[in-house]
């Protein structure tokens, strides 16, 4: 029963982190859109922030998947 709760928690953590990352990304894009500078000058910042935000999200997902695999491995050993 405890493992099922952990799997549900991991699934919800993935969903919440994805929603938060998309929210932060949309906020960053809105900041760039409102900036009076021409967009071609903002492109490096836009690309950099996008890569950073989704890179962090990928790291979080990999960590949660590693945790999930460890739980399954411990369950199989028992």
Secondary structure, DSSP 8 states (H G I E B T S, - for coil): -HHHHHHHHHHHHHHHHHHHHHHHHHHHHHHHHHSSS-HHHHHHHHHHHHHHHHHHHHHHHHHHHHHHHHHHHHHHH-
